[in-house]
Amino acid sequence: MKLYVGVTDTTWFHNLAAQEPPVPDINFWKPGGGAFVALEPGSPFAFKLKAPVNKIAGVGFFHSYTALPLRLMWETFGIRNGRDTYE
């Protein structure tokens, strides 16, 4: 089984961790697109916070990859994108 470690923004992580009730799924996105082929569905996906923290802060399980325009990504996932607003 493969494990992928995604380096992520601390603000993104804390924004999602603060949601009440906890969100059941999230959108881990990257600017600029490009297909994500590193994992198969069900594989573990670890979230490592950027420096200066440099620690694994959580883990989830990969579901799927879909390229979406920014507006549709926001309409689909809303705050599960790790931000409070589209702007």
PyMOL Python script that loads the backbone (N, CA, C, O; Angstrom):
from pymol import cmd

cmd.read_pdbstr("""\
ATOM      1  N   MET A   1       0.846  -1.175   0.000  1.00  0.00           N
ATOM      2  CA  MET A   1       0.000   0.000   0.000  1.00  0.00           C
ATOM      3  C   MET A   1       0.890   1.236   0.000  1.00  0.00           C
ATOM      4  O   MET A   1       1.868   1.307   0.743  1.00  0.00           O
ATOM      5  N   LYS A   2       0.550   2.192  -0.823  1.00  0.00           N
ATOM      6  CA  LYS A   2       1.294   3.447  -0.878  1.00  0.00           C
ATOM      7  C   LYS A   2       0.723   4.454   0.113  1.00  0.00           C
ATOM      8  O   LYS A   2      -0.466   4.436   0.431  1.00  0.00           O
ATOM      9  N   LEU A   3       1.597   5.326   0.589  1.00  0.00           N
ATOM     10  CA  LEU A   3       1.211   6.457   1.431  1.00  0.00           C
ATOM     11  C   LEU A   3       1.727   7.704   0.736  1.00  0.00           C
ATOM     12  O   LEU A   3       2.871   7.737   0.283  1.00  0.00           O
ATOM     13  N   TYR A   4       0.898   8.721   0.651  1.00  0.00           N
ATOM     14  CA  TYR A   4       1.313   9.990   0.069  1.00  0.00           C
ATOM     15  C   TYR A   4       1.352  11.030   1.176  1.00  0.00           C
ATOM     16  O   TYR A   4       0.440  11.098   2.001  1.00  0.00           O
ATOM     17  N   VAL A   5       2.403  11.842   1.198  1.00  0.00           N
ATOM     18  CA  VAL A   5       2.517  12.937   2.165  1.00  0.00           C
ATOM     19  C   VAL A   5       2.359  14.240   1.397  1.00  0.00           C
ATOM     20  O   VAL A   5       3.231  14.620   0.615  1.00  0.00           O
ATOM     21  N   GLY A   6       1.241  14.921   1.626  1.00  0.00           N
ATOM     22  CA  GLY A   6       0.979  16.202   0.992  1.00  0.00           C
ATOM     23  C   GLY A   6       1.402  17.335   1.915  1.00  0.00           C
ATOM     24  O   GLY A   6       0.904  17.443   3.036  1.00  0.00           O
ATOM     25  N   VAL A   7       2.311  18.171   1.456  1.00  0.00           N
ATOM     26  CA  VAL A   7       2.748  19.323   2.250  1.00  0.00           C
ATOM     27  C   VAL A   7       1.683  20.396   2.113  1.00  0.00           C
ATOM     28  O   VAL A   7       1.309  20.778   1.004  1.00  0.00           O
ATOM     29  N   THR A   8       1.202  20.876   3.241  1.00  0.00           N
ATOM     30  CA  THR A   8       0.071  21.788   3.215  1.00  0.00           C
ATOM     31  C   THR A   8       0.292  23.034   4.068  1.00  0.00           C
ATOM     32  O   THR A   8       1.150  23.082   4.949  1.00  0.00           O
ATOM     33  N   ASP A   9      -0.498  24.001   3.771  1.00  0.00           N
ATOM     34  CA  ASP A   9      -0.492  25.297   4.436  1.00  0.00           C
ATOM     35  C   ASP A   9      -1.091  25.174   5.839  1.00  0.00           C
ATOM     36  O   ASP A   9      -2.129  24.538   6.020  1.00  0.00           O
ATOM     37  N   THR A  10      -0.439  25.778   6.820  1.00  0.00           N
ATOM     38  CA  THR A  10      -0.922  25.724   8.197  1.00  0.00           C
ATOM     39  C   THR A  10      -2.298  26.362   8.344  1.00  0.00           C
ATOM     40  O   THR A  10      -3.138  25.848   9.084  1.00  0.00           O
ATOM     41  N   THR A  11      -2.542  27.471   7.655  1.00  0.00           N
ATOM     42  CA  THR A  11      -3.848  28.133   7.720  1.00  0.00           C
ATOM     43  C   THR A  11      -4.940  27.215   7.188  1.00  0.00           C
ATOM     44  O   THR A  11      -6.012  27.112   7.783  1.00  0.00           O
ATOM     45  N   TRP A  12      -4.670  26.546   6.062  1.00  0.00           N
ATOM     46  CA  TRP A  12      -5.620  25.595   5.477  1.00  0.00           C
ATOM     47  C   TRP A  12      -5.980  24.530   6.516  1.00  0.00           C
ATOM     48  O   TRP A  12      -7.156  24.247   6.746  1.00  0.00           O
ATOM     49  N   PHE A  13      -4.962  23.948   7.134  1.00  0.00           N
ATOM     50  CA  PHE A  13      -5.178  22.884   8.116  1.00  0.00           C
ATOM     51  C   PHE A  13      -5.983  23.377   9.313  1.00  0.00           C
ATOM     52  O   PHE A  13      -6.968  22.743   9.691  1.00  0.00           O
ATOM     53  N   HIS A  14      -5.587  24.491   9.912  1.00  0.00           N
ATOM     54  CA  HIS A  14      -6.273  24.991  11.108  1.00  0.00           C
ATOM     55  C   HIS A  14      -7.707  25.406  10.803  1.00  0.00           C
ATOM     56  O   HIS A  14      -8.593  25.227  11.639  1.00  0.00           O
ATOM     57  N   ASN A  15      -7.942  25.952   9.633  1.00  0.00           N
ATOM     58  CA  ASN A  15      -9.301  26.335   9.250  1.00  0.00           C
ATOM     59  C   ASN A  15     -10.197  25.098   9.195  1.00  0.00           C
ATOM     60  O   ASN A  15     -11.320  25.131   9.698  1.00  0.00           O
ATOM     61  N   LEU A  16      -9.727  24.028   8.602  1.00  0.00           N
ATOM     62  CA  LEU A  16     -10.525  22.802   8.530  1.00  0.00           C
ATOM     63  C   LEU A  16     -10.670  22.135   9.894  1.00  0.00           C
ATOM     64  O   LEU A  16     -11.740  21.622  10.220  1.00  0.00           O
ATOM     65  N   ALA A  17      -9.616  22.138  10.685  1.00  0.00           N
ATOM     66  CA  ALA A  17      -9.653  21.502  12.005  1.00  0.00           C
ATOM     67  C   ALA A  17     -10.615  22.214  12.951  1.00  0.00           C
ATOM     68  O   ALA A  17     -11.124  21.597  13.887  1.00  0.00           O
ATOM     69  N   ALA A  18     -10.871  23.495  12.727  1.00  0.00           N
ATOM     70  CA  ALA A  18     -11.735  24.283  13.612  1.00  0.00           C
ATOM     71  C   ALA A  18     -13.221  24.142  13.287  1.00  0.00           C
ATOM     72  O   ALA A  18     -14.053  24.659  14.032  1.00  0.00           O
ATOM     73  N   GLN A  19     -13.573  23.470  12.215  1.00  0.00           N
ATOM     74  CA  GLN A  19     -14.975  23.365  11.814  1.00  0.00           C
ATOM     75  C   GLN A  19     -15.764  22.525  12.805  1.00  0.00           C
ATOM     76  O   GLN A  19     -15.329  21.447  13.209  1.00  0.00           O
ATOM     77  N   GLU A  20     -16.933  23.033  13.193  1.00  0.00           N
ATOM     78  CA  GLU A  20     -17.849  22.310  14.081  1.00  0.00           C
ATOM     79  C   GLU A  20     -19.198  22.214  13.404  1.00  0.00           C
ATOM     80  O   GLU A  20     -19.770  23.247  13.056  1.00  0.00           O
ATOM     81  N   PRO A  21     -19.725  21.037  13.202  1.00  0.00           N
ATOM     82  CA  PRO A  21     -19.082  19.759  13.462  1.00  0.00           C
ATOM     83  C   PRO A  21     -17.953  19.513  12.463  1.00  0.00           C
ATOM     84  O   PRO A  21     -17.876  20.188  11.436  1.00  0.00           O
ATOM     85  N   PRO A  22     -17.080  18.552  12.758  1.00  0.00           N
ATOM     86  CA  PRO A  22     -15.975  18.272  11.823  1.00  0.00           C
ATOM     87  C   PRO A  22     -16.504  17.930  10.435  1.00  0.00           C
ATOM     88  O   PRO A  22     -17.524  17.254  10.304  1.00  0.00           O
ATOM     89  N   VAL A  23     -15.820  18.393   9.414  1.00  0.00           N
ATOM     90  CA  VAL A  23     -16.250  18.108   8.045  1.00  0.00           C
ATOM     91  C   VAL A  23     -15.902  16.656   7.705  1.00  0.00           C
ATOM     92  O   VAL A  23     -14.824  16.179   8.061  1.00  0.00           O
ATOM     93  N   PRO A  24     -16.810  15.950   7.019  1.00  0.00           N
ATOM     94  CA  PRO A  24     -16.571  14.537   6.733  1.00  0.00           C
ATOM     95  C   PRO A  24     -15.575  14.300   5.592  1.00  0.00           C
ATOM     96  O   PRO A  24     -14.963  13.236   5.501  1.00  0.00           O
ATOM     97  N   ASP A  25     -15.425  15.294   4.737  1.00  0.00           N
ATOM     98  CA  ASP A  25     -14.474  15.173   3.639  1.00  0.00           C
ATOM     99  C   ASP A  25     -13.940  16.557   3.306  1.00  0.00           C
ATOM    100  O   ASP A  25     -14.568  17.570   3.616  1.00  0.00           O
ATOM    101  N   ILE A  26     -12.785  16.587   2.679  1.00  0.00           N
ATOM    102  CA  ILE A  26     -12.138  17.852   2.348  1.00  0.00           C
ATOM    103  C   ILE A  26     -11.640  17.820   0.917  1.00  0.00           C
ATOM    104  O   ILE A  26     -11.599  16.770   0.275  1.00  0.00           O
ATOM    105  N   ASN A  27     -11.266  18.987   0.437  1.00  0.00           N
ATOM    106  CA  ASN A  27     -10.663  19.098  -0.882  1.00  0.00           C
ATOM    107  C   ASN A  27      -9.214  19.523  -0.697  1.00  0.00           C
ATOM    108  O   ASN A  27      -8.938  20.656  -0.305  1.00  0.00           O
ATOM    109  N   PHE A  28      -8.304  18.622  -0.975  1.00  0.00           N
ATOM    110  CA  PHE A  28      -6.879  18.958  -0.956  1.00  0.00           C
ATOM    111  C   PHE A  28      -6.527  19.367  -2.373  1.00  0.00           C
ATOM    112  O   PHE A  28      -6.479  18.532  -3.276  1.00  0.00           O
ATOM    113  N   TRP A  29      -6.283  20.647  -2.563  1.00  0.00           N
ATOM    114  CA  TRP A  29      -6.071  21.172  -3.911  1.00  0.00           C
ATOM    115  C   TRP A  29      -4.679  21.749  -4.038  1.00  0.00           C
ATOM    116  O   TRP A  29      -4.007  22.054  -3.052  1.00  0.00           O
ATOM    117  N   LYS A  30      -4.277  21.887  -5.274  1.00  0.00           N
ATOM    118  CA  LYS A  30      -2.985  22.507  -5.535  1.00  0.00           C
ATOM    119  C   LYS A  30      -3.153  23.496  -6.679  1.00  0.00           C
ATOM    120  O   LYS A  30      -3.812  23.194  -7.673  1.00  0.00           O
ATOM    121  N   PRO A  31      -2.560  24.672  -6.541  1.00  0.00           N
ATOM    122  CA  PRO A  31      -2.650  25.664  -7.615  1.00  0.00           C
ATOM    123  C   PRO A  31      -1.957  25.152  -8.867  1.00  0.00           C
ATOM    124  O   PRO A  31      -0.958  24.437  -8.789  1.00  0.00           O
ATOM    125  N   GLY A  32      -2.482  25.517  -9.995  1.00  0.00           N
ATOM    126  CA  GLY A  32      -1.854  25.163 -11.255  1.00  0.00           C
ATOM    127  C   GLY A  32      -2.289  23.840 -11.838  1.00  0.00           C
ATOM    128  O   GLY A  32      -1.954  23.521 -12.978  1.00  0.00           O
ATOM    129  N   GLY A  33      -3.034  23.063 -11.068  1.00  0.00           N
ATOM    130  CA  GLY A  33      -3.573  21.814 -11.596  1.00  0.00           C
ATOM    131  C   GLY A  33      -2.529  20.752 -11.820  1.00  0.00           C
ATOM    132  O   GLY A  33      -1.539  20.669 -11.093  1.00  0.00           O
ATOM    133  N   GLY A  34      -2.752  19.952 -12.814  1.00  0.00           N
ATOM    134  CA  GLY A  34      -1.906  18.791 -13.062  1.00  0.00           C
ATOM    135  C   GLY A  34      -2.529  17.579 -12.410  1.00  0.00           C
ATOM    136  O   GLY A  34      -2.878  17.619 -11.230  1.00  0.00           O
ATOM    137  N   ALA A  35      -2.672  16.515 -13.151  1.00  0.00           N
ATOM    138  CA  ALA A  35      -3.331  15.313 -12.645  1.00  0.00           C
ATOM    139  C   ALA A  35      -2.612  14.745 -11.423  1.00  0.00           C
ATOM    140  O   ALA A  35      -1.388  14.831 -11.320  1.00  0.00           O
ATOM    141  N   PHE A  36      -3.366  14.174 -10.513  1.00  0.00           N
ATOM    142  CA  PHE A  36      -2.822  13.511  -9.332  1.00  0.00           C
ATOM    143  C   PHE A  36      -2.973  12.013  -9.547  1.00  0.00           C
ATOM    144  O   PHE A  36      -4.086  11.488  -9.547  1.00  0.00           O
ATOM    145  N   VAL A  37      -1.858  11.333  -9.730  1.00  0.00           N
ATOM    146  CA  VAL A  37      -1.885   9.895 -10.018  1.00  0.00           C
ATOM    147  C   VAL A  37      -1.073   9.084  -9.004  1.00  0.00           C
ATOM    148  O   VAL A  37      -0.794   7.907  -9.233  1.00  0.00           O
ATOM    149  N   ALA A  38      -0.696   9.704  -7.894  1.00  0.00           N
ATOM    150  CA  ALA A  38       0.187   9.052  -6.927  1.00  0.00           C
ATOM    151  C   ALA A  38      -0.503   7.963  -6.109  1.00  0.00           C
ATOM    152  O   ALA A  38       0.171   7.068  -5.600  1.00  0.00           O
ATOM    153  N   LEU A  39      -1.827   8.015  -5.971  1.00  0.00           N
ATOM    154  CA  LEU A  39      -2.534   7.065  -5.111  1.00  0.00           C
ATOM    155  C   LEU A  39      -3.739   6.455  -5.810  1.00  0.00           C
ATOM    156  O   LEU A  39      -4.304   7.024  -6.744  1.00  0.00           O
ATOM    157  N   GLU A  40      -4.105   5.290  -5.331  1.00  0.00           N
ATOM    158  CA  GLU A  40      -5.348   4.665  -5.747  1.00  0.00           C
ATOM    159  C   GLU A  40      -6.392   4.957  -4.673  1.00  0.00           C
ATOM    160  O   GLU A  40      -6.030   5.191  -3.520  1.00  0.00           O
ATOM    161  N   PRO A  41      -7.680   4.949  -5.023  1.00  0.00           N
ATOM    162  CA  PRO A  41      -8.725   5.185  -4.024  1.00  0.00           C
ATOM    163  C   PRO A  41      -8.561   4.276  -2.803  1.00  0.00           C
ATOM    164  O   PRO A  41      -8.279   3.084  -2.920  1.00  0.00           O
ATOM    165  N   GLY A  42      -8.749   4.883  -1.628  1.00  0.00           N
ATOM    166  CA  GLY A  42      -8.621   4.158  -0.366  1.00  0.00           C
ATOM    167  C   GLY A  42      -7.238   4.209   0.252  1.00  0.00           C
ATOM    168  O   GLY A  42      -7.060   3.784   1.393  1.00  0.00           O
ATOM    169  N   SER A  43      -6.257   4.719  -0.474  1.00  0.00           N
ATOM    170  CA  SER A  43      -4.889   4.807   0.052  1.00  0.00           C
ATOM    171  C   SER A  43      -4.769   5.957   1.052  1.00  0.00           C
ATOM    172  O   SER A  43      -5.454   6.969   0.908  1.00  0.00           O
ATOM    173  N   PRO A  44      -3.899   5.813   2.072  1.00  0.00           N
ATOM    174  CA  PRO A  44      -3.730   6.878   3.058  1.00  0.00           C
ATOM    175  C   PRO A  44      -3.019   8.104   2.475  1.00  0.00           C
ATOM    176  O   PRO A  44      -2.094   7.994   1.671  1.00  0.00           O
ATOM    177  N   PHE A  45      -3.480   9.249   2.905  1.00  0.00           N
ATOM    178  CA  PHE A  45      -2.957  10.544   2.473  1.00  0.00           C
ATOM    179  C   PHE A  45      -2.648  11.327   3.744  1.00  0.00           C
ATOM    180  O   PHE A  45      -3.564  11.738   4.456  1.00  0.00           O
ATOM    181  N   ALA A  46      -1.364  11.537   4.034  1.00  0.00           N
ATOM    182  CA  ALA A  46      -0.955  12.265   5.235  1.00  0.00           C
ATOM    183  C   ALA A  46      -0.777  13.745   4.919  1.00  0.00           C
ATOM    184  O   ALA A  46      -0.363  14.110   3.819  1.00  0.00           O
ATOM    185  N   PHE A  47      -1.090  14.582   5.886  1.00  0.00           N
ATOM    186  CA  PHE A  47      -0.978  16.035   5.738  1.00  0.00           C
ATOM    187  C   PHE A  47       0.164  16.537   6.608  1.00  0.00           C
ATOM    188  O   PHE A  47       0.094  16.496   7.837  1.00  0.00           O
ATOM    189  N   LYS A  48       1.220  17.012   5.947  1.00  0.00           N
ATOM    190  CA  LYS A  48       2.388  17.541   6.647  1.00  0.00           C
ATOM    191  C   LYS A  48       2.345  19.060   6.563  1.00  0.00           C
ATOM    192  O   LYS A  48       2.226  19.630   5.478  1.00  0.00           O
ATOM    193  N   LEU A  49       2.443  19.707   7.714  1.00  0.00           N
ATOM    194  CA  LEU A  49       2.441  21.164   7.743  1.00  0.00           C
ATOM    195  C   LEU A  49       3.793  21.706   7.305  1.00  0.00           C
ATOM    196  O   LEU A  49       4.839  21.131   7.607  1.00  0.00           O
ATOM    197  N   LYS A  50       3.750  22.829   6.585  1.00  0.00           N
ATOM    198  CA  LYS A  50       4.978  23.485   6.109  1.00  0.00           C
ATOM    199  C   LYS A  50       5.821  23.981   7.286  1.00  0.00           C
ATOM    200  O   LYS A  50       5.363  24.023   8.428  1.00  0.00           O
ATOM    201  N   ALA A  51       7.050  24.350   6.977  1.00  0.00           N
ATOM    202  CA  ALA A  51       7.952  24.943   7.965  1.00  0.00           C
ATOM    203  C   ALA A  51       7.303  26.200   8.532  1.00  0.00           C
ATOM    204  O   ALA A  51       6.609  26.899   7.794  1.00  0.00           O
ATOM    205  N   PRO A  52       7.492  26.507   9.768  1.00  0.00           N
ATOM    206  CA  PRO A  52       8.462  25.926  10.688  1.00  0.00           C
ATOM    207  C   PRO A  52       7.930  24.717  11.458  1.00  0.00           C
ATOM    208  O   PRO A  52       8.670  24.140  12.256  1.00  0.00           O
ATOM    209  N   VAL A  53       6.674  24.314  11.249  1.00  0.00           N
ATOM    210  CA  VAL A  53       6.115  23.191  12.014  1.00  0.00           C
ATOM    211  C   VAL A  53       6.729  21.863  11.573  1.00  0.00           C
ATOM    212  O   VAL A  53       7.248  21.115  12.402  1.00  0.00           O
ATOM    213  N   ASN A  54       6.673  21.565  10.272  1.00  0.00           N
ATOM    214  CA  ASN A  54       7.278  20.356   9.709  1.00  0.00           C
ATOM    215  C   ASN A  54       6.861  19.070  10.414  1.00  0.00           C
ATOM    216  O   ASN A  54       7.708  18.240  10.744  1.00  0.00           O
ATOM    217  N   LYS A  55       5.563  18.900  10.647  1.00  0.00           N
ATOM    218  CA  LYS A  55       5.055  17.687  11.291  1.00  0.00           C
ATOM    219  C   LYS A  55       3.816  17.190  10.564  1.00  0.00           C
ATOM    220  O   LYS A  55       3.086  17.965   9.947  1.00  0.00           O
ATOM    221  N   ILE A  56       3.592  15.885  10.649  1.00  0.00           N
ATOM    222  CA  ILE A  56       2.358  15.309  10.140  1.00  0.00           C
ATOM    223  C   ILE A  56       1.239  15.740  11.091  1.00  0.00           C
ATOM    224  O   ILE A  56       1.324  15.520  12.299  1.00  0.00           O
ATOM    225  N   ALA A  57       0.198  16.352  10.540  1.00  0.00           N
ATOM    226  CA  ALA A  57      -0.879  16.892  11.364  1.00  0.00           C
ATOM    227  C   ALA A  57      -2.177  16.107  11.225  1.00  0.00           C
ATOM    228  O   ALA A  57      -3.112  16.319  11.997  1.00  0.00           O
ATOM    229  N   GLY A  58      -2.245  15.220  10.271  1.00  0.00           N
ATOM    230  CA  GLY A  58      -3.459  14.443  10.090  1.00  0.00           C
ATOM    231  C   GLY A  58      -3.311  13.468   8.944  1.00  0.00           C
ATOM    232  O   GLY A  58      -2.334  13.498   8.195  1.00  0.00           O
ATOM    233  N   VAL A  59      -4.298  12.609   8.825  1.00  0.00           N
ATOM    234  CA  VAL A  59      -4.308  11.634   7.729  1.00  0.00           C
ATOM    235  C   VAL A  59      -5.744  11.410   7.295  1.00  0.00           C
ATOM    236  O   VAL A  59      -6.671  11.445   8.104  1.00  0.00           O
ATOM    237  N   GLY A  60      -5.904  11.182   6.023  1.00  0.00           N
ATOM    238  CA  GLY A  60      -7.205  10.850   5.458  1.00  0.00           C
ATOM    239  C   GLY A  60      -7.002   9.739   4.450  1.00  0.00           C
ATOM    240  O   GLY A  60      -5.916   9.169   4.344  1.00  0.00           O
ATOM    241  N   PHE A  61      -8.049   9.438   3.718  1.00  0.00           N
ATOM    242  CA  PHE A  61      -7.965   8.393   2.708  1.00  0.00           C
ATOM    243  C   PHE A  61      -8.399   8.966   1.372  1.00  0.00           C
ATOM    244  O   PHE A  61      -9.477   9.548   1.245  1.00  0.00           O
ATOM    245  N   PHE A  62      -7.547   8.791   0.388  1.00  0.00           N
ATOM    246  CA  PHE A  62      -7.768   9.344  -0.944  1.00  0.00           C
ATOM    247  C   PHE A  62      -9.016   8.730  -1.570  1.00  0.00           C
ATOM    248  O   PHE A  62      -9.231   7.519  -1.539  1.00  0.00           O
ATOM    249  N   HIS A  63      -9.829   9.620  -2.141  1.00  0.00           N
ATOM    250  CA  HIS A  63     -11.042   9.160  -2.829  1.00  0.00           C
ATOM    251  C   HIS A  63     -10.883   9.237  -4.336  1.00  0.00           C
ATOM    252  O   HIS A  63     -11.002   8.227  -5.031  1.00  0.00           O
ATOM    253  N   SER A  64     -10.612  10.443  -4.846  1.00  0.00           N
ATOM    254  CA  SER A  64     -10.504  10.604  -6.300  1.00  0.00           C
ATOM    255  C   SER A  64      -9.889  11.949  -6.637  1.00  0.00           C
ATOM    256  O   SER A  64      -9.766  12.830  -5.786  1.00  0.00           O
ATOM    257  N   TYR A  65      -9.508  12.087  -7.894  1.00  0.00           N
ATOM    258  CA  TYR A  65      -8.976  13.342  -8.415  1.00  0.00           C
ATOM    259  C   TYR A  65      -9.886  13.812  -9.541  1.00  0.00           C
ATOM    260  O   TYR A  65     -10.262  13.033 -10.417  1.00  0.00           O
ATOM    261  N   THR A  66     -10.230  15.080  -9.509  1.00  0.00           N
ATOM    262  CA  THR A  66     -10.987  15.706 -10.582  1.00  0.00           C
ATOM    263  C   THR A  66     -10.484  17.122 -10.755  1.00  0.00           C
ATOM    264  O   THR A  66     -10.352  17.854  -9.775  1.00  0.00           O
ATOM    265  N   ALA A  67     -10.201  17.522 -11.982  1.00  0.00           N
ATOM    266  CA  ALA A  67      -9.809  18.907 -12.261  1.00  0.00           C
ATOM    267  C   ALA A  67     -11.082  19.738 -12.390  1.00  0.00           C
ATOM    268  O   ALA A  67     -11.977  19.403 -13.166  1.00  0.00           O
ATOM    269  N   LEU A  68     -11.151  20.819 -11.625  1.00  0.00           N
ATOM    270  CA  LEU A  68     -12.322  21.696 -11.650  1.00  0.00           C
ATOM    271  C   LEU A  68     -11.887  23.143 -11.799  1.00  0.00           C
ATOM    272  O   LEU A  68     -10.836  23.531 -11.288  1.00  0.00           O
ATOM    273  N   PRO A  69     -12.691  23.954 -12.501  1.00  0.00           N
ATOM    274  CA  PRO A  69     -12.441  25.398 -12.486  1.00  0.00           C
ATOM    275  C   PRO A  69     -12.615  25.915 -11.047  1.00  0.00           C
ATOM    276  O   PRO A  69     -13.381  25.349 -10.268  1.00  0.00           O
ATOM    277  N   LEU A  70     -11.913  26.971 -10.714  1.00  0.00           N
ATOM    278  CA  LEU A  70     -11.919  27.502  -9.350  1.00  0.00           C
ATOM    279  C   LEU A  70     -13.330  27.753  -8.819  1.00  0.00           C
ATOM    280  O   LEU A  70     -13.637  27.358  -7.694  1.00  0.00           O
ATOM    281  N   ARG A  71     -14.184  28.395  -9.596  1.00  0.00           N
ATOM    282  CA  ARG A  71     -15.545  28.706  -9.134  1.00  0.00           C
ATOM    283  C   ARG A  71     -16.326  27.432  -8.831  1.00  0.00           C
ATOM    284  O   ARG A  71     -17.016  27.366  -7.814  1.00  0.00           O
ATOM    285  N   LEU A  72     -16.234  26.425  -9.686  1.00  0.00           N
ATOM    286  CA  LEU A  72     -16.946  25.165  -9.460  1.00  0.00           C
ATOM    287  C   LEU A  72     -16.366  24.421  -8.258  1.00  0.00           C
ATOM    288  O   LEU A  72     -17.100  23.768  -7.517  1.00  0.00           O
ATOM    289  N   MET A  73     -15.054  24.520  -8.064  1.00  0.00           N
ATOM    290  CA  MET A  73     -14.430  23.915  -6.897  1.00  0.00           C
ATOM    291  C   MET A  73     -15.020  24.524  -5.627  1.00  0.00           C
ATOM    292  O   MET A  73     -15.338  23.807  -4.678  1.00  0.00           O
ATOM    293  N   TRP A  74     -15.166  25.856  -5.614  1.00  0.00           N
ATOM    294  CA  TRP A  74     -15.744  26.512  -4.435  1.00  0.00           C
ATOM    295  C   TRP A  74     -17.205  26.134  -4.257  1.00  0.00           C
ATOM    296  O   TRP A  74     -17.634  25.857  -3.137  1.00  0.00           O
ATOM    297  N   GLU A  75     -17.980  26.115  -5.339  1.00  0.00           N
ATOM    298  CA  GLU A  75     -19.398  25.764  -5.244  1.00  0.00           C
ATOM    299  C   GLU A  75     -19.585  24.320  -4.773  1.00  0.00           C
ATOM    300  O   GLU A  75     -20.565  24.010  -4.096  1.00  0.00           O
ATOM    301  N   THR A  76     -18.662  23.450  -5.124  1.00  0.00           N
ATOM    302  CA  THR A  76     -18.759  22.044  -4.747  1.00  0.00           C
ATOM    303  C   THR A  76     -18.326  21.802  -3.305  1.00  0.00           C
ATOM    304  O   THR A  76     -19.005  21.084  -2.571  1.00  0.00           O
ATOM    305  N   PHE A  77     -17.207  22.389  -2.891  1.00  0.00           N
ATOM    306  CA  PHE A  77     -16.630  22.077  -1.581  1.00  0.00           C
ATOM    307  C   PHE A  77     -16.768  23.189  -0.549  1.00  0.00           C
ATOM    308  O   PHE A  77     -16.660  22.916   0.647  1.00  0.00           O
ATOM    309  N   GLY A  78     -17.002  24.429  -0.963  1.00  0.00           N
ATOM    310  CA  GLY A  78     -17.149  25.525  -0.001  1.00  0.00           C
ATOM    311  C   GLY A  78     -16.003  25.576   0.993  1.00  0.00           C
ATOM    312  O   GLY A  78     -14.835  25.537   0.607  1.00  0.00           O
ATOM    313  N   ILE A  79     -16.341  25.664   2.286  1.00  0.00           N
ATOM    314  CA  ILE A  79     -15.306  25.771   3.319  1.00  0.00           C
ATOM    315  C   ILE A  79     -14.437  24.518   3.420  1.00  0.00           C
ATOM    316  O   ILE A  79     -13.385  24.546   4.058  1.00  0.00           O
ATOM    317  N   ARG A  80     -14.863  23.428   2.800  1.00  0.00           N
ATOM    318  CA  ARG A  80     -14.039  22.211   2.807  1.00  0.00           C
ATOM    319  C   ARG A  80     -12.813  22.357   1.910  1.00  0.00           C
ATOM    320  O   ARG A  80     -11.992  21.444   1.821  1.00  0.00           O
ATOM    321  N   ASN A  81     -12.689  23.529   1.233  1.00  0.00           N
ATOM    322  CA  ASN A  81     -11.466  23.878   0.515  1.00  0.00           C
ATOM    323  C   ASN A  81     -10.406  24.427   1.458  1.00  0.00           C
ATOM    324  O   ASN A  81      -9.270  24.657   1.043  1.00  0.00           O
ATOM    325  N   GLY A  82     -10.763  24.644   2.732  1.00  0.00           N
ATOM    326  CA  GLY A  82      -9.808  25.148   3.714  1.00  0.00           C
ATOM    327  C   GLY A  82      -9.776  26.657   3.839  1.00  0.00           C
ATOM    328  O   GLY A  82      -8.877  27.209   4.474  1.00  0.00           O
ATOM    329  N   ARG A  83     -10.738  27.326   3.246  1.00  0.00           N
ATOM    330  CA  ARG A  83     -10.845  28.795   3.331  1.00  0.00           C
ATOM    331  C   ARG A  83     -12.270  29.171   3.699  1.00  0.00           C
ATOM    332  O   ARG A  83     -13.209  28.423   3.426  1.00  0.00           O
ATOM    333  N   ASP A  84     -12.429  30.337   4.323  1.00  0.00           N
ATOM    334  CA  ASP A  84     -13.761  30.784   4.738  1.00  0.00           C
ATOM    335  C   ASP A  84     -14.596  31.330   3.592  1.00  0.00           C
ATOM    336  O   ASP A  84     -15.823  31.243   3.618  1.00  0.00           O
ATOM    337  N   THR A  85     -13.932  31.894   2.583  1.00  0.00           N
ATOM    338  CA  THR A  85     -14.645  32.516   1.476  1.00  0.00           C
ATOM    339  C   THR A  85     -13.979  32.182   0.145  1.00  0.00           C
ATOM    340  O   THR A  85     -12.821  31.764   0.111  1.00  0.00           O
ATOM    341  N   TYR A  86     -14.697  32.363  -0.925  1.00  0.00           N
ATOM    342  CA  TYR A  86     -14.169  32.151  -2.254  1.00  0.00           C
ATOM    343  C   TYR A  86     -13.010  33.105  -2.532  1.00  0.00           C
ATOM    344  O   TYR A  86     -12.009  32.702  -3.126  1.00  0.00           O
ATOM    345  N   GLU A  87     -13.133  34.362  -2.111  1.00  0.00           N
ATOM    346  CA  GLU A  87     -12.096  35.354  -2.361  1.00  0.00           C
ATOM    347  C   GLU A  87     -10.808  34.955  -1.701  1.00  0.00           C
ATOM    348  O   GLU A  87      -9.813  35.674  -1.802  1.00  0.00           O
TER     349      GLU A  87
END
""", "prot")
cmd.dss("prot")
cmd.show_as("cartoon", "prot")
cmd.util.cbc("prot")
cmd.orient("prot")
